[in-house]
Each structure stands twice: as structure tokens, then as C-alpha cells.
Amino acid sequence: MQVGDVTGGTVIVGDNNTVHLVKITARPVRRSPISQLPRPVADPLIGRERDVQVLRTAVETRQLVQVWGASGVGKSALLRHLARTLPRGPEGVAYIEAGGRTADDIAQAIFDISFDAPKYKPSPEVLKEHLKTLKLRIYLDDAGLDERNLRRLLDMAEQSTFVLTSQQPTALSGVHAVQLAGLTAPAAAELVHTLLGRELRQDETRIVKALCAAVEGNPLKLRRIAMSAQTGKGLPGITDLPELLPALVRQLAPEERDLLHLLGSLSGAELAARHLNDLLGRTDAATLAGGLVRHGLLIASETGYGCPPDVAACVLGTRKTEFPADPLCRTLTAWVEDTATTPDDVAAHFQALDLAVLRAETRGSAQLGVALARAASPKLALSRQFDAWGSLLGAGWTVARTAGDKKAEEFFLHEARTRRRAIGRAAQTTALVLEAEVLFKELATLHAHALAAPHLSTAAAALTPPPIHLLPAPHVVANPPTFTPPPTTPPPVHVTPPVHMARPVFDLTKATQQPPAAAHATGTHPSAVHVPKKIDLSKPHASHTGHAPHSSHASHAAHASHAPHSGHTGHAAHATHHAAHHTAHAAAHASHAAASAGGHTAVATGVAATGKAGGMSALALTCTIGAVAVVGVGATIYATNQSSVDPACTAMASTWSSEVSQYNSDFTAFQSASDNSTQSSDAQNEINDLQAIASTVQQAQSQAKSSSVQSDLNTILTLDQQLVQQFQTFANGPQNSTFDDTSQVNSLNSAVQSLQSDCGS
């Protein structure tokens, strides 16, 4: 595979993806016309005539259009219709399913659609040069990027028009956001009439009108209502709605329930019809799945089928167990190894692969997870979806450690190094341990983003939010994963509600995280909606909804830093001398990692030692302690070039951790307050905490030398002040107040992630 610009790059070959330098002389050729359309569907688009007209006008007059709305309201169906029926851009049209993809992977997908350049991976600079010349109409379904990365993507293809869907409106300037509401009563009646294949009686029309109001016109739920009427019992009443879904599932044929059980066990990830046939021993899975889609019990995409969160919860609640991990891993491994399976096929299902790898670990079959990750890695590399590849490498490395497979650990480390070298991000240090830490911090970030797609109900009980500690760590609008040994018996099955319902809490101690990020697991509790997600600023994306991270490997994190040099011993005592007491605890666990680095290199080796207590992920190894505990990672740069860190970053480090710790502690009290008087007092404590943070930011502003750092600090200060206003409302009288800081929290994620980047991490 060619990687780089048109005059030089690298080729990735073989199972170990060895990198060789080559000379590249061929230039990508633009396709004419450029066309990537969604597949046609048999069912007509009902009740959306006005929405189509509104969006047609918006797309003709605006460059950036967003369609947002609740899950199941019909955003994807509408976007597919628009892509197939609206006029194309001057050079063509591109429809892309963006769920779980990063901005870089989406940009690569646009490039692959637009240019004839097989297996060519342009450098970021060259990629932008190609994309900025395109004049396309680009449709992105289920785009889960935060504002910073969405802006970065839009700027790369600056002459193209974007139409995207998501569950929440973006605050990005220049985007025309259109909310998609449910169907009207007449449209609901038409949908039910179409599904039943007969005219509705007058009394049925009245019932459908009432039911439409009860479900807010949600087409997915209206399909279930029509299915109920097909059973011969007539339309349900409003009082029947709470038990409608369980009743429908009970009425299904055994093979249909088996299909729902399989897909419901995947936390929202999708499988193709071939996978379903192989796993269930059938030949008609596509027909079965199509019927369930028609009844609103499954969701179909361009590449497969997924299970809605409420259906998964219902099915798993009845079965009391998930689909076994062993056949899932074995089947997917055989599919990946099949010569007929293309790299693009593998990339389309990377979320299911990630989940299967980690599911094998939690079920005591880690070696099967290792085999799957090793089999999929070369094809994911060849797909040019390098962030999806990085996510899988992170999952594979974690499982290899659980399995005690040193050879596999070395394989995934080598692949991760290859990946960074290929995209021009070689670690800026000669210390191998530091490089490993940086590599796997990045992989953890990618892994969390992969599962952060809004349609994922997500990942499971094995991924529970750990307590806040004051070490910078990576990825998710919840805390980074804490890993504990796999249980000897399967944990109870739960399914997470849509994450956007959960209120995030910001944790400014983390490095670059993803937004409300999803993670792999076996199930999450519906009650999780009451648990605020803590913003882990170690992610690269801070938008959309998130999930609580994996907690199955804490014991690995404490030793991760010395995987490359297990024979070396040493101490990071001088780093702990400058750190808070909890960072000293971390350094003690990481003491073996840094002997070969020397000097200040040990500053970066107070790594995953937080283990269970610190909430560090085995994949999220990089953190800084000591004199340069900056907002982000920055350790590798500090190790070799201390002068490169903006003074503002160091200023932030001196008091940032303690202030954020106090904020988080007081927020816990605020959230659990039992009466208005106590909550009002706790809100005032939060105001005091935020004012202290603001003071730190202002002091850093006075020392900032970089205009980018100065801009980041200005944004953080503005958002801090907005949060103060939110808490002030409660302090003045919580009984008449509502608390919704989601917008500020998501924006704060982006701002601090930007600051981390500008601080040199």
C-alpha cells in the first residue's frame, strides 16, 4: 500500500506490515463522474414531503446542513432519500455511513470515492490538497464528530456541500441545523395502512392518531404498533404501549428471536447477512432480518443490520445471557481470513470486530480475541481506514496481555508503530517505553471513538466509569477505562439507554478524549442515565453521546509501561518528588519502565500505575507527572525538548489537578443533594470551584506565548463562565431550575483537547 505524497511514501506489506521506503510517481486520478449512492429501498418515504422541501431549499442555499433528531425518527431514511433524489454537486455525490468513524477516516473515504488510486494513503497534507479541490455534495449519516473535528473535516473539503445527520444539534458556526420531528397523525395513519396492506377503519384511524401522539410520531414505534395489529388482536391501546415490545418479541418465531438475541448482544454494532447465516447456521438470515426491519425491531444500513437499544434490552432481559463469544470470534476470524473478504468489507464492520475481541477476553477466551485481531489487522491496514485499524490494535493489545501472549503483544506494538510511521506521527523520543505509551494512548482514543457512534446503545457492564483521580489520561466523555481481571462467570446483562440522555461532568485532568464515548462490554444499566458522564479530555472527539468505559483490565495498566523492556528496572522517584501524592502512587507502580530513558524521560513513565484506583486504561498509558503535568500528555516532547512547552501549559499544571479534583468532589455532593436547600449550597460550592479554575486560566493567559494557546484559554474561560451561570440558577432557587450544561461540556471537551494539542501532546 502506498502511503504519503505523490513523490515519496511507504508501502505496507505482509502479515507484520513491515514498512519499506519507496518512490511514488503515480498521481491519483479524479473520477468523472464521482458517485457513491445509497442502495435503493423498496419502502416509500412516507409523510416527509414538507421535510424534503425544507431540506432541498437548505441544501441549495447553504453549504453545511445538519438533520438532527431522536433515535428512530427516520433521519437515515430521509438522508438516503435526499442523496438519491436531490441534484448532485458540480462534480458528483458521495454518501458515507460515518458512525464510529473519525474525521481522518471519513476524509480518506471521501478521497477513495473521488479518486482512482488503489491502496494509496495520502499524507494528511496531500489529502487536504486533493479534497479542497472537490465540488461534491457529501451526505454523512450518523456523524458523531465533535465541533473541532467536524470543522476540520469540513475545512478539508471546503468547496463541497455537506449534509449530515446526528442525534444532537451542533453548535458549530455556519451549520444550518434542521430538527426532524416525528410523523404527523395523517402520515402515521398512512404508514400503518401501508404496513397492514389495507385501509384503516374509522375507529382505527382515531386510535392511530392517539397512538401517534403517545409515541411522538416515531416511525420505528409506529411500525411495531402496525405489527401488533397484524397478529389479529387489533391495534393496541395507549395503556398497552409499555408492554407492547415484550409482547411482540414473545410472538416471534424462534429463529427470529435467535436473530434478535445475536444482534442484541453486540451493543449496537452491526453484522452482515453472511455473518448472521454463519453464526445461526441458516441460509435465510437476510429474509428474516428484512422482516424484522419492516416491523421496527431491527435497523438496516448499507452493510448490515443492527439492533435498537430497547429491543436489545428486552431480548437480553429474557435470555439472561449474551450470544457466546467463542462462535462469534471463530466465525469472524474465518470471514476475515477468507480471500473473498476485502479490506473495505473488514473496515465496514470494525466495531463488531472490536467488540468481539474484547468480549472474548471477558468470557475467558482471550486467545480467540488475539487470533481475530491478528487476522483482521492487515486487511484493516489495507482499507486505509487507519483510525479503525488503530482501534483494533488497541483492543488486540489489551487482550494479548490478558492472554499472556508476549509474541502477540509484540505484534500489536509493532503494528501500532508501523501505523504511526505510515501517517507521519513517529514518536518524538528515542525511549522505546515512551513510544509505546504514546502509541497506546492514541489507540485508546481511537478505540473509544469507534464505539461512540450515537446509534450504539453501548458497550456494557464491563465498561463502568471509574472514580476520578488526578492523573492525565485518555478518551471518552466519561472517564477512561479502568481494567480489572475478567470475571470467572458472565456478569448480568444490561443494555445502556441512549447516552445523550446522560449529563456529562467535565474532568479536566484527562488528556485527549472522546466525547461521551462508547466502549465495549457486555451490557450497561438503564439507570446509567442518572450517572453523569465525566468529560475525559484525553479524547480526540468531544461530541455526541458516550458510554462508560471498560473496567476489565486495571491490573494490566500497572505493568503496561515496561512491556517493551521488561528486563529493565528503575525508579521514577524524581518525578514523584514534584507530583501530588496520588501521582507518587502512580510512579511507584510504573517504576520499571524508565530505566533506559534516563534524565527527565522518567517524567513520562508514571503511567498506568493508577490501576483500579486511578481509572487508568491499559490502553491509555500515557500521562505526565512531576513538574510538567500539563493538561494533555506532552511527555514525549518534554522528555527531549522542555523548552518547546508554552509557559501557559506549565502554569496550568501547577494547580489544575487540585482544582478539578475539588470541583468533581463538590459535584458529587451537588448531584446527591436530598433537598433544595442543600443543593443550593452545593451549587454555590461549584461556583467557587469554577471561579478558582477561571483564575488559573487567567494566570495562564498572561503567560501564553502561542496565539493558539491563547485562543484555547479564552474559549475555556468563556465556557467556565457559562457553567458558573448554570450553577448560579440553582444557587438562586433549584426548585424552579433545570440543569442542562451539555452544550458547554461538549464545547469544553473540544477546547481543552485543542489546548492539549497546542501544548505539544
Secondary structure as GFF3:
##gff-version 3
##sequence-region A 1 761
A	DSSP	beta_strand	2	4	.	.	.	ID=ss1
A	DSSP	beta_strand	9	13	.	.	.	ID=ss2
A	DSSP	beta_strand	18	22	.	.	.	ID=ss3
A	DSSP	beta_strand	29	30	.	.	.	ID=ss4
A	DSSP	beta_strand	34	36	.	.	.	ID=ss5
A	DSSP	alpha_helix	49	61	.	.	.	ID=ss6
A	DSSP	beta_strand	64	68	.	.	.	ID=ss7
A	DSSP	alpha_helix	75	85	.	.	.	ID=ss8
A	DSSP	beta_strand	92	97	.	.	.	ID=ss9
A	DSSP	alpha_helix	103	114	.	.	.	ID=ss10
A	DSSP	beta_strand	115	116	.	.	.	ID=ss11
A	DSSP	beta_strand	120	122	.	.	.	ID=ss12
A	DSSP	alpha_helix	124	131	.	.	.	ID=ss13
A	DSSP	beta_strand	136	141	.	.	.	ID=ss14
A	DSSP	alpha_helix	147	156	.	.	.	ID=ss15
A	DSSP	beta_strand	161	166	.	.	.	ID=ss16
A	DSSP	beta_strand	176	179	.	.	.	ID=ss17
A	DSSP	alpha_helix	185	196	.	.	.	ID=ss18
A	DSSP	alpha_helix	202	214	.	.	.	ID=ss19
A	DSSP	alpha_helix	219	228	.	.	.	ID=ss20
A	DSSP	pi_helix	229	233	.	.	.	ID=ss21
A	DSSP	three_ten_helix	238	243	.	.	.	ID=ss22
A	DSSP	alpha_helix	244	251	.	.	.	ID=ss23
A	DSSP	alpha_helix	254	264	.	.	.	ID=ss24
A	DSSP	alpha_helix	273	280	.	.	.	ID=ss25
A	DSSP	alpha_helix	285	294	.	.	.	ID=ss26
A	DSSP	beta_strand	299	300	.	.	.	ID=ss27
A	DSSP	beta_strand	305	306	.	.	.	ID=ss28
A	DSSP	alpha_helix	309	319	.	.	.	ID=ss29
A	DSSP	alpha_helix	325	337	.	.	.	ID=ss30
A	DSSP	alpha_helix	343	348	.	.	.	ID=ss31
A	DSSP	alpha_helix	350	362	.	.	.	ID=ss32
A	DSSP	alpha_helix	366	382	.	.	.	ID=ss33
A	DSSP	alpha_helix	386	403	.	.	.	ID=ss34
A	DSSP	alpha_helix	406	422	.	.	.	ID=ss35
A	DSSP	alpha_helix	432	450	.	.	.	ID=ss36
A	DSSP	three_ten_helix	499	501	.	.	.	ID=ss37
A	DSSP	beta_strand	504	507	.	.	.	ID=ss38
A	DSSP	three_ten_helix	526	530	.	.	.	ID=ss39
A	DSSP	beta_strand	533	536	.	.	.	ID=ss40
A	DSSP	alpha_helix	554	560	.	.	.	ID=ss41
A	DSSP	alpha_helix	573	576	.	.	.	ID=ss42
A	DSSP	alpha_helix	581	589	.	.	.	ID=ss43
A	DSSP	three_ten_helix	599	605	.	.	.	ID=ss44
A	DSSP	three_ten_helix	608	610	.	.	.	ID=ss45
A	DSSP	alpha_helix	611	614	.	.	.	ID=ss46
A	DSSP	three_ten_helix	626	628	.	.	.	ID=ss47
A	DSSP	alpha_helix	635	640	.	.	.	ID=ss48
A	DSSP	three_ten_helix	642	644	.	.	.	ID=ss49
A	DSSP	alpha_helix	647	672	.	.	.	ID=ss50
A	DSSP	alpha_helix	676	703	.	.	.	ID=ss51
A	DSSP	alpha_helix	707	732	.	.	.	ID=ss52
A	DSSP	three_ten_helix	734	736	.	.	.	ID=ss53
A	DSSP	alpha_helix	742	758	.	.	.	ID=ss54
###
